[in-house]
Amino acid sequence: MNCCICGPVKNCGAYLNKVLENVEKVGSLFQDYKILIYYDQSSDNSLQILKEYQNKNPRLNFYVNSNPTSKFRTHNIAVARNFCLNFIRNNKEKYPFFIMMDFDDVNSKEVNVNTLGKYLKREDWDGLSFNTSPIYYDIWALSIKPYYFSYLHFKQSNIFNHDTLKKYIDSLLKRVPNGELLKCLSAFNGFSVYRTSKFLNTYYDGRLRKDLLSKNLLDEQAKVTNSKLIYNDYGTVNGHYEDCEHRSFHLQAIRNSGARIMISPEIIFN
Protein backbone atom coordinates (compact mmCIF):
# COMPACT_ATOMS: atom_id res chain seq x y z
CA MET A 1 0.00 0.00 0.00
CA ASN A 2 1.17 3.50 -0.87
CA CYS A 3 0.55 6.81 0.88
CA CYS A 4 0.76 10.50 0.01
CA ILE A 5 1.94 12.59 2.98
CA CYS A 6 1.04 16.20 2.51
CA GLY A 7 0.36 19.63 3.96
CA PRO A 8 1.10 23.36 3.87
CA VAL A 9 4.35 25.08 4.76
CA LYS A 10 4.77 28.71 5.72
CA ASN A 11 7.45 29.91 8.15
CA CYS A 12 8.15 26.40 9.42
CA GLY A 13 11.93 26.60 9.07
CA ALA A 14 12.70 26.12 12.76
CA TYR A 15 11.01 22.69 12.75
CA LEU A 16 11.10 21.57 9.14
CA ASN A 17 14.20 19.36 9.19
CA LYS A 18 12.95 17.35 12.15
CA VAL A 19 9.43 17.09 10.74
CA LEU A 20 10.77 15.82 7.43
CA GLU A 21 12.88 13.28 9.30
CA ASN A 22 9.69 12.08 10.99
CA VAL A 23 7.89 11.99 7.65
CA GLU A 24 10.55 9.59 6.34
CA LYS A 25 9.94 7.31 9.32
CA VAL A 26 6.18 7.43 8.74
CA GLY A 27 6.73 6.75 5.04
CA SER A 28 8.68 3.58 5.90
CA LEU A 29 5.39 2.01 7.02
CA PHE A 30 4.22 1.93 3.40
CA GLN A 31 5.44 0.14 0.29
CA ASP A 32 6.06 3.55 -1.22
CA TYR A 33 5.20 7.12 -0.33
CA LYS A 34 5.16 10.61 -1.77
CA ILE A 35 5.59 13.89 0.12
CA LEU A 36 3.56 16.76 -1.31
CA ILE A 37 3.94 20.25 0.16
CA TYR A 38 2.20 23.48 -0.74
CA TYR A 39 4.55 26.34 0.07
CA ASP A 40 3.40 29.92 0.71
CA GLN A 41 5.92 32.76 0.71
CA SER A 42 7.77 32.80 4.02
CA SER A 43 10.07 35.16 5.87
CA ASP A 44 12.41 32.35 6.98
CA ASN A 45 14.47 29.62 5.31
CA SER A 46 11.61 27.15 4.73
CA LEU A 47 12.01 27.15 0.95
CA GLN A 48 15.75 26.57 1.13
CA ILE A 49 15.23 23.61 3.45
CA LEU A 50 12.69 22.10 1.05
CA LYS A 51 15.09 22.46 -1.86
CA GLU A 52 17.94 20.87 0.07
CA TYR A 53 15.77 18.02 1.31
CA GLN A 54 14.45 17.33 -2.19
CA ASN A 55 18.02 16.68 -3.31
CA LYS A 56 18.28 14.03 -0.60
CA ASN A 57 14.82 12.54 -1.02
CA PRO A 58 13.25 12.84 -4.49
CA ARG A 59 9.95 11.61 -3.06
CA LEU A 60 9.39 15.22 -2.04
CA ASN A 61 7.47 17.45 -4.43
CA PHE A 62 6.60 20.99 -3.44
CA TYR A 63 4.51 23.65 -5.12
CA VAL A 64 5.53 27.28 -4.69
CA ASN A 65 2.41 29.42 -4.61
CA SER A 66 2.76 32.60 -6.65
CA ASN A 67 -0.89 33.65 -6.38
CA PRO A 68 -2.01 36.41 -4.00
CA THR A 69 -2.95 35.11 -0.57
CA SER A 70 -6.13 35.95 1.30
CA LYS A 71 -6.26 38.08 4.44
CA PHE A 72 -8.09 35.13 5.98
CA ARG A 73 -5.72 32.50 7.38
CA THR A 74 -8.12 29.56 7.09
CA HIS A 75 -8.76 30.42 3.44
CA ASN A 76 -5.04 30.19 2.67
CA ILE A 77 -4.69 26.91 4.52
CA ALA A 78 -7.77 25.50 2.78
CA VAL A 79 -6.31 26.43 -0.61
CA ALA A 80 -3.08 24.63 0.30
CA ARG A 81 -4.79 21.50 1.57
CA ASN A 82 -7.17 21.40 -1.43
CA PHE A 83 -4.17 21.55 -3.76
CA CYS A 84 -2.84 18.40 -2.09
CA LEU A 85 -6.28 16.81 -2.02
CA ASN A 86 -6.74 17.37 -5.76
CA PHE A 87 -3.51 15.51 -6.43
CA ILE A 88 -4.65 12.61 -4.24
CA ARG A 89 -8.04 12.55 -5.94
CA ASN A 90 -6.39 12.40 -9.36
CA ASN A 91 -4.12 9.57 -8.20
CA LYS A 92 -6.56 7.68 -6.03
CA GLU A 93 -5.65 4.27 -7.42
CA LYS A 94 -2.00 4.76 -6.52
CA TYR A 95 -2.56 6.18 -3.04
CA PRO A 96 -5.24 4.31 -1.04
CA PHE A 97 -4.08 6.25 2.03
CA PHE A 98 -3.11 9.85 2.54
CA ILE A 99 -1.85 11.76 5.53
CA MET A 100 -2.62 15.42 6.08
CA MET A 101 -0.30 17.03 8.61
CA ASP A 102 1.18 20.27 9.86
CA PHE A 103 4.90 20.84 9.37
CA ASP A 104 5.50 22.79 12.57
CA ASP A 105 6.40 22.18 16.20
CA VAL A 106 3.64 19.70 17.05
CA ASN A 107 5.09 17.10 14.65
CA SER A 108 8.75 17.82 15.39
CA LYS A 109 8.80 15.59 18.47
CA GLU A 110 9.98 11.98 18.28
CA VAL A 111 7.52 9.88 16.25
CA ASN A 112 6.40 6.43 17.37
CA VAL A 113 5.87 4.67 14.05
CA ASN A 114 4.99 1.35 15.70
CA THR A 115 1.87 2.88 17.23
CA LEU A 116 0.80 4.32 13.89
CA GLY A 117 1.63 1.07 12.12
CA LYS A 118 -0.74 -1.04 14.18
CA TYR A 119 -3.65 1.27 13.33
CA LEU A 120 -2.93 0.99 9.62
CA LYS A 121 -3.81 -2.71 9.95
CA ARG A 122 -7.22 -1.96 11.45
CA GLU A 123 -10.48 -1.49 9.55
CA ASP A 124 -12.53 0.45 12.11
CA TRP A 125 -11.75 3.99 10.93
CA ASP A 126 -11.70 6.10 7.76
CA GLY A 127 -10.11 9.23 9.22
CA LEU A 128 -7.91 8.83 12.27
CA SER A 129 -6.13 11.42 14.41
CA PHE A 130 -4.29 11.01 17.71
CA ASN A 131 -3.93 12.41 21.17
CA THR A 132 -1.01 14.71 21.99
CA SER A 133 1.23 15.25 25.00
CA PRO A 134 0.88 16.75 27.54
CA ILE A 135 -2.77 17.42 26.58
CA TYR A 136 -5.02 17.40 23.54
CA TYR A 137 -4.54 20.85 22.03
CA ASP A 138 -6.50 21.22 18.76
CA ILE A 139 -9.87 22.43 20.00
CA TRP A 140 -10.21 24.57 16.85
CA ALA A 141 -10.78 21.52 14.59
CA LEU A 142 -12.79 19.46 17.07
CA SER A 143 -16.47 18.58 16.69
CA ILE A 144 -17.75 16.00 19.16
CA LYS A 145 -21.08 15.49 20.92
CA PRO A 146 -22.46 17.85 22.25
CA TYR A 147 -19.88 20.42 21.03
CA TYR A 148 -20.54 20.07 17.32
CA PHE A 149 -19.62 23.54 16.11
CA SER A 150 -16.74 25.96 16.65
CA TYR A 151 -16.27 27.00 20.26
CA LEU A 152 -15.61 30.56 19.04
CA HIS A 153 -19.15 30.96 17.77
CA PHE A 154 -21.14 30.87 20.98
CA LYS A 155 -21.66 33.85 23.25
CA GLN A 156 -19.81 32.57 26.28
CA SER A 157 -16.30 33.99 26.48
CA ASN A 158 -13.76 32.35 24.17
CA ILE A 159 -11.57 31.36 27.10
CA PHE A 160 -14.48 29.73 28.92
CA ASN A 161 -15.59 27.71 25.90
CA HIS A 162 -12.03 26.75 24.97
CA ASP A 163 -11.10 25.56 28.46
CA THR A 164 -14.39 23.71 28.89
CA LEU A 165 -13.92 21.81 25.65
CA LYS A 166 -10.26 21.07 26.38
CA LYS A 167 -11.13 19.51 29.73
CA TYR A 168 -14.03 17.65 28.15
CA ILE A 169 -12.02 15.98 25.37
CA ASP A 170 -9.20 15.20 27.79
CA SER A 171 -11.62 13.41 30.13
CA LEU A 172 -13.22 11.50 27.22
CA LEU A 173 -9.87 10.25 25.92
CA LYS A 174 -8.83 9.08 29.39
CA ARG A 175 -11.99 6.95 29.59
CA VAL A 176 -11.66 5.24 26.20
CA PRO A 177 -11.36 1.47 26.84
CA ASN A 178 -8.03 -0.07 25.92
CA GLY A 179 -7.78 -0.71 22.19
CA GLU A 180 -10.87 1.31 21.27
CA LEU A 181 -11.29 4.62 19.44
CA LEU A 182 -13.32 7.74 20.17
CA LYS A 183 -15.91 8.64 17.54
CA CYS A 184 -16.32 12.29 16.58
CA LEU A 185 -17.46 14.52 13.71
CA SER A 186 -14.16 16.30 13.24
CA ALA A 187 -10.64 16.12 14.69
CA PHE A 188 -7.15 16.85 13.40
CA ASN A 189 -4.64 17.63 16.15
CA GLY A 190 -1.87 18.29 13.63
CA PHE A 191 -1.76 14.84 12.02
CA SER A 192 -4.47 12.61 10.52
CA VAL A 193 -4.42 9.56 8.26
CA TYR A 194 -7.25 8.91 5.79
CA ARG A 195 -8.61 6.19 3.54
CA THR A 196 -8.70 7.97 0.20
CA SER A 197 -11.89 6.29 -1.06
CA LYS A 198 -13.98 7.98 1.64
CA PHE A 199 -12.73 11.51 0.92
CA LEU A 200 -13.19 11.87 -2.83
CA ASN A 201 -16.34 14.01 -2.52
CA THR A 202 -15.18 16.59 -0.01
CA TYR A 203 -12.92 19.63 0.23
CA TYR A 204 -11.46 21.99 2.81
CA ASP A 205 -13.34 25.22 3.44
CA GLY A 206 -12.29 27.97 5.85
CA ARG A 207 -15.72 29.56 5.88
CA LEU A 208 -18.26 29.03 8.65
CA ARG A 209 -20.37 26.18 7.20
CA LYS A 210 -23.47 26.10 9.35
CA ASP A 211 -25.25 24.30 6.50
CA LEU A 212 -23.27 21.12 7.21
CA LEU A 213 -24.85 20.63 10.64
CA SER A 214 -28.52 20.07 11.40
CA LYS A 215 -30.48 22.60 13.42
CA ASN A 216 -31.01 19.94 16.11
CA LEU A 217 -27.27 19.62 16.69
CA LEU A 218 -26.75 23.38 16.78
CA ASP A 219 -29.65 23.72 19.21
CA GLU A 220 -28.16 21.00 21.40
CA GLN A 221 -24.86 22.84 21.63
CA ALA A 222 -26.61 26.14 22.33
CA LYS A 223 -28.46 24.49 25.22
CA VAL A 224 -25.33 22.90 26.68
CA THR A 225 -23.33 26.14 26.47
CA ASN A 226 -26.31 28.26 27.53
CA SER A 227 -25.52 30.67 24.73
CA LYS A 228 -26.70 31.54 21.25
CA LEU A 229 -24.81 30.86 18.05
CA ILE A 230 -22.94 33.81 16.58
CA TYR A 231 -22.96 33.44 12.81
CA ASN A 232 -21.62 35.40 9.88
CA ASP A 233 -20.50 33.91 6.60
CA TYR A 234 -16.91 35.11 6.70
CA GLY A 235 -14.54 37.26 8.71
CA THR A 236 -11.52 37.17 10.98
CA VAL A 237 -10.92 34.79 13.86
CA ASN A 238 -11.07 37.73 16.25
CA GLY A 239 -14.41 38.58 14.72
CA HIS A 240 -15.48 34.95 15.25
CA TYR A 241 -16.51 34.30 11.64
CA GLU A 242 -13.80 32.14 10.16
CA ASP A 243 -13.87 28.45 10.94
CA CYS A 244 -11.34 25.64 10.93
CA GLU A 245 -10.98 24.16 7.45
CA HIS A 246 -10.98 20.61 8.82
CA ARG A 247 -14.55 20.80 10.13
CA SER A 248 -16.13 21.24 6.70
CA PHE A 249 -13.82 18.58 5.25
CA HIS A 250 -14.84 15.96 7.79
CA LEU A 251 -18.54 16.85 7.89
CA GLN A 252 -18.81 16.55 4.11
CA ALA A 253 -17.06 13.15 4.18
CA ILE A 254 -19.54 11.91 6.79
CA ARG A 255 -22.52 13.23 4.83
CA ASN A 256 -21.35 12.14 1.36
CA SER A 257 -19.48 8.90 2.05
CA GLY A 258 -20.39 7.78 5.57
CA ALA A 259 -16.81 8.30 6.72
CA ARG A 260 -15.94 7.19 10.25
CA ILE A 261 -13.91 9.95 11.93
CA MET A 262 -12.06 8.65 14.97
CA ILE A 263 -9.55 9.76 17.59
CA SER A 264 -7.03 7.42 19.14
CA PRO A 265 -6.21 8.08 22.80
CA GLU A 266 -2.63 7.02 22.01
CA ILE A 267 0.13 9.52 21.26
CA ILE A 268 2.43 9.14 18.25
CA PHE A 269 4.54 12.33 18.69
CA ASN A 270 6.17 12.66 22.11
N, C-alpha and C positions, 0 to 999 in steps of 0.2 A: 504494500500500500504506500502511496505517495502523499505528500502534504505540501501545501503552500503556506509559508509562514510570513505574515505581512503586517503592515501598519504604517502610520505616519511618523515622520521625523522632522522636528523643528527645535533647534537649540537643545539637543540632547548630547552634545559632545562630551560632557563630563562623565557620562555613563555608557556611551555607545560601544566602546570596545568590550566592556564586560558583558553588556547585553548580547552583543553579537557572538561572543564566546558561549554564552548560554544557549543562544539559538542553534549553534552547531551541535551542542549536546542534545537538545530537543530533536533536531533533525536526524540524529543517529538512531532514533526510535523507528524511523521509516525506511523503506527500501530506497527511496530517493526523496529529496525535498528541494524546494525553491524558496528563496527569500525575496520578497517583493516589497520595496519601500517607496513611499510617496514622500518626496522631500520638498518642504516649503523653505523659502529663503530664511536663513538663520544669521545671527550675529556672532556665532562661534565657529568652531572648526568641524562641525558635523559633516559637511560635504566632503572635506578632505579625508576624514576618517572613512567614509563610505567608499571613496575612490581607492584608498589604500587597501581596504578590506576586500574589495572586489578583485584586486590583483591576486590576493591570496585564496579567495574562494569564489570562483566564477558562478556559483549558484546564486549569488546576489545580483539582482537587477534593481536599479532604482530610477525613478522618474523625477526629473527636476521640474517643478512647476514654475512656469513663466507667466501664468495668468494672474491677474489682480486677485488679491485675497479679499475676503469679506471682513467687515468690522466685527462680525459675529464669530466667536471662536468655534462654536459647535458646528456652524456652517462649514468652516474650513476643514475641520476634522472629518465631517461627513463626506465632503468632496474627496478627501484623501482615502478614506476607507472604501467609498464607492468605486474609486479607481481600482483598488485591489480586488474588490468584489466582482467587478466586471471581468477582470482577467480570469478569476476563478470560475465564473459562470461560463466563460468561453472555452475553458479547458476542464470542464467538469468530469470528463471521462478519465483524465489523467490524474486529477487530484480529488479523490473521494473524501479527503479531510482538508480543512484549512484551519489555521490558527490566526486569530486577530489579537495583536498585543500592542502594548505601549513600549517604547524604546527608551524609557527613562529610569529613574532610580528604583521604582518598585520591582523591576525585573533585572536589576543589576546585582541582586544577592545571589548566593549559591543556589543552583537549581538541583532539585532532586528528580532526576529523570526516571528513576524506578517507580516512584509514586505515579507520575504521569503515565508511564508505560502500562501499568496494570489497568488503568481506566480505559486505555485504548482497546483493550480486549473485551470490554463490557458492552452490552447492547441496550442499557437502560437509560440512555441519554442521547440527545441530538445536539445540544449546546451545553458545554460544561465549563464552569469557572471554578475557582478555588478560594479557600480562605487565605488570609494573609496574617503575618506576624508583625507586631504583637496583637493586632486587632483588625477585624474586617474594616476596610477604610472607604470603599467606593459606594457611598450612599447615593451619590448622584445618579448612578446607572441602575439602582436597585428598584424593582417592583415586586412586592411579595405581600400576600394577604396579611392584614387589611390595608397596607400602605402601597396602593397600586400605582399612584401617580407621583410626580416629583414632590419632594418635601418642601421645595421652595415656593410651591404654588398654593399653599394654604395659609390662612391669616395669622396663625400662631407665629411667634418669632422664628427666624431661620435657625438660630442656635438651639431653641427648644426642640423643634422638629428634627433637626439633624441629630442631636444627642439622643433623643428618644428612639429614633430609628436605629442608630448605631448600637445602643444597648439591646434593642429588640433582636436584631439579626445576630448579635454575638450570643445572646441567650439561646436562640433557636439552633445555632450551629453546635453549641455545646451539648444540646440534647439529642442530636441526630444519632440514632443507634449505630453501632459499629458496622461499617461496610455499606451503609445506606447513604442516599443523597437527599438533599433538600430541594423540593420543587419550588419554582418561582415563576414569575412572568418575565423578569429581566434581571440580569446580573452580568458584570464584567470583571471588575476588580483587577484590571490591568492585563489580564491574560485569559483567553477563552479558546477552546477547541470546538470545532463544528463538523458535523456530517454535511457535506456539500449538498447532497440531494434534498435536504430539508430547507435550504436557504437560497433557492434559485428564484423565488418570487418575492423577494424582499429587498430593501435598501435602507441605508442609514439616512436619517433626517434629523437635523438639529432644531427643527421647529417644534412647538408645543402641539403634539398630536392628540388632542382630546378625543378625536373621532375614533381612535383605536381602542378605546375603553368604553364599556357600557355605562349608562347613567347609573345603574344599580351599584357598580363598583365604585364610581366616583362619590355617590351618596354614602356608601359604607365608609369610605375614608373620611369624608366630611364629618360624619357622626363620631367616628373614633377620635379624630383630632379636635372635635368641637369647634370647627372653623370652616368657613366657606372657601371654595375654590377661587383662586385669582387666575383669570385667564385672559391672555391677549395672544394674538397669533405669532408675534415675533418681537424680539427686543433683546436687551442685554440681560446678563445673569443678575446684575444688581437690580434691574427692573423686573426680575422674576419671570421673564417671558421666553427666554430660550429654554430648551430642554436637552437632556443628554441624548446624543445620537443613537446610543445603544437601545434605548427604550422602544423607539419606533421599529428598529430592526428586529428585535425579538418579538414584539407584539404582532407584527405582520407575519412572521414565520409561524407563530402559533395559530393565527387566524387562517393563513393560506395553506399551510402544510401540516398542521398538527404537531409542530415541533415541541419536543420535551426539553425545557430549559431547566437545568439543574445546577446546584452548587455543592461541591464537595467540602466537607468540614476539614479535609486535610490541606496541608500547606506544601506548595512545591517550590517556593522561593523563600529561603530563610538563611 
